[in-house]
Amino acid sequence: MENIKEIIAKNLTELRKANKLTQGALAEKLNYSDKAVSRWEHAETLPDIETLCRICDIYGVSFEYLLKKDPSAPPVRMPTKSNRARHVIICLITICTVWLAATLLFTMVQALYDVNPWQLFVWAIPASITTVAIYNRMWWKNKVCLALTASFNTWTIILAIYLQLISYNMWMLFIIGVPIQALILLAVTIPEKRT
């Protein structure tokens, strides 16, 4: 009987080739080195459970599929252009919902209290950026997008607080953004490759 390590290795290799990925491309998606992927495919080592689950998500197969000696053809589904387009549309719909909510609140507050709560639109900016950050974490896992959303969120939240409290002339709030921006830039440059 074949060793479970060899079965998983064979299935990992077949899935990667069926999806036309190189070991390097898969390694990049998983934040591992291509040498680690090679060791998995040669049954020298096994990835941890969390990584195996991520691999299953990438290939669109169940965890059990990796354990089968002679699995039937897997339902291979890599992220396609239509999936990416669908994700972008869902993200845009959510952002539009944020702005619709801001508009409705603006209208209601203005009608009920006869004030002009224009700051609601300023607060809708970081809410929209947070939406993009959440979807990036769920679907795209792009470090550049992560850095940009964190940076924009920092500065728009500071701006929103400043404009909300404009009568207090709290311009020094913007100084807080400088070390936060430095931390964001340092955090996204930390290498995540694992061997």
C-alpha positions in Angstrom: 0.0 0.0 0.0 1.2 3.5 -0.9 2.3 5.8 1.8 -0.1 8.6 2.5 2.7 11.1 2.0 3.3 9.7 -1.6 -0.5 9.8 -2.4 -0.7 13.5 -1.3 2.5 14.3 -3.2 1.2 12.7 -6.4 -2.2 14.5 -6.1 -0.5 17.9 -5.4 1.7 17.4 -8.5 -1.2 16.5 -10.7 -3.4 19.4 -9.4 -0.6 21.9 -10.0 0.1 20.6 -13.5 -3.6 20.5 -14.4 -3.9 24.1 -13.4 -0.8 25.0 -15.4 1.1 26.4 -12.4 4.8 26.3 -11.8 6.1 25.3 -8.4 7.3 28.9 -8.1 3.8 30.3 -8.9 2.1 28.0 -6.3 4.8 28.9 -3.8 4.2 32.6 -4.3 0.4 32.1 -3.7 1.1 30.3 -0.5 4.0 32.4 0.7 6.4 29.5 0.7 9.6 28.8 -1.3 9.5 26.8 -4.5 11.9 24.4 -2.7 9.2 23.7 -0.1 6.6 22.9 -2.9 9.2 20.6 -4.6 9.7 18.7 -1.3 6.0 18.3 -0.9 5.7 17.0 -4.4 8.6 14.5 -3.9 7.0 13.2 -0.7 10.0 14.4 1.4 7.7 16.5 3.7 4.1 17.5 4.0 2.6 20.9 4.3 0.7 21.7 7.5 -3.1 21.3 7.6 -3.7 25.0 7.2 -1.6 25.1 4.0 -3.2 21.9 2.7 -6.6 23.6 3.2 -5.3 26.7 1.3 -4.1 24.5 -1.5 -7.6 22.9 -1.7 -9.1 26.3 -1.9 -6.8 27.4 -4.7 -7.6 24.3 -6.7 -11.2 24.0 -5.8 -11.1 20.5 -4.4 -12.1 19.0 -1.1 -9.5 18.0 1.5 -10.5 14.4 1.0 -9.5 14.6 -2.7 -5.8 14.9 -1.7 -6.0 11.7 0.3 -7.5 9.5 -2.5 -5.2 7.1 -4.2 -6.9 7.3 -7.6 -9.2 10.3 -7.4 -11.6 11.0 -10.1 -11.2 14.1 -12.2 -11.2 17.0 -9.8 -13.5 20.0 -10.3 -10.5 22.2 -11.0 -11.5 25.8 -10.8 -8.8 28.4 -10.6 -9.7 32.0 -10.1 -10.9 33.0 -13.6 -11.4 36.4 -15.1 -15.1 36.0 -14.5 -14.5 35.3 -10.8 -12.2 38.3 -10.5 -14.8 40.5 -12.3 -17.5 39.1 -10.0 -15.4 40.0 -6.9 -14.8 43.5 -8.2 -18.5 44.0 -8.9 -19.4 42.7 -5.4 -16.9 45.1 -3.9 -18.3 48.0 -5.9 -21.8 47.2 -4.9 -20.8 47.2 -1.2 -19.1 50.6 -1.6 -22.2 52.0 -3.3 -24.3 50.6 -0.4 -22.0 52.5 2.0 -22.5 55.8 0.0 -26.3 55.1 -0.2 -26.4 54.7 3.6 -24.5 58.0 4.0 -26.9 59.8 1.7 -30.0 58.4 3.5 -28.6 59.3 6.9 -27.7 62.8 5.6 -31.2 63.3 4.2 -32.9 62.0 7.4 -30.7 64.1 9.8 -31.1 67.2 7.7 -34.9 66.8 7.5 -35.4 65.9 11.2 -32.9 68.3 12.8 -32.5 71.0 10.2 -28.7 70.7 10.3 -26.2 70.0 7.5 -24.3 66.8 8.5 -21.9 66.8 5.6 -19.3 65.0 7.7 -21.3 61.8 7.0 -19.8 61.8 3.5 -16.3 62.2 4.8 -16.8 59.2 7.1 -18.1 57.2 4.1 -14.6 57.4 2.6 -12.8 55.3 5.3 -15.8 53.0 5.3 -15.4 52.4 1.6 -11.7 51.8 1.9 -12.3 49.3 4.7 -14.6 47.5 2.4 -11.8 47.2 -0.2 -9.4 46.0 2.6 -11.9 43.3 3.7 -12.4 42.0 0.2 -8.7 42.1 -0.5 -8.1 39.9 2.6 -10.9 37.5 1.5 -10.1 37.1 -2.2 -7.1 38.9 -3.6 -4.5 38.9 -0.8 -2.5 41.6 -2.6 0.2 43.2 -0.4 0.2 46.4 -2.5 -3.6 46.7 -2.0 -3.2 46.0 1.7 -0.6 48.8 2.0 -2.7 51.3 0.0 -5.9 50.6 1.9 -4.1 50.8 5.3 -2.5 54.1 4.3 -5.6 55.7 2.8 -7.6 54.5 5.9 -5.1 56.1 8.2 -5.2 59.5 6.5 -9.0 59.6 5.8 -9.8 58.7 9.4 -7.5 61.4 10.6 -9.1 63.8 8.1 -12.7 62.8 9.2 -11.8 63.3 12.9 -10.3 66.7 12.1 -13.3 67.8 10.0 -15.7 66.5 12.6 -14.0 68.6 15.3 -13.0 71.5 12.9 -14.0 74.1 15.4 -11.3 72.9 17.8 -8.5 73.4 15.1 -6.9 70.1 15.8 -4.4 70.2 12.9 -1.8 68.4 15.0 -3.8 65.1 14.5 -2.1 64.8 11.1 1.3 64.4 12.8 0.0 61.1 14.3 -0.4 59.8 10.7 3.4 60.0 10.0 4.5 57.2 12.4 1.4 55.2 11.5 2.3 55.5 7.9 5.9 54.4 8.7 4.6 51.3 10.6 2.4 50.4 7.6 5.3 50.6 5.2 7.5 48.5 7.5 4.8 45.9 8.1 4.2 45.2 4.4 7.9 44.8 3.7 8.3 41.9 6.2 9.0 38.8 4.2 6.5 36.0 4.7 8.3 33.2 2.8 8.4 30.0 4.8 10.5 26.9 4.0 
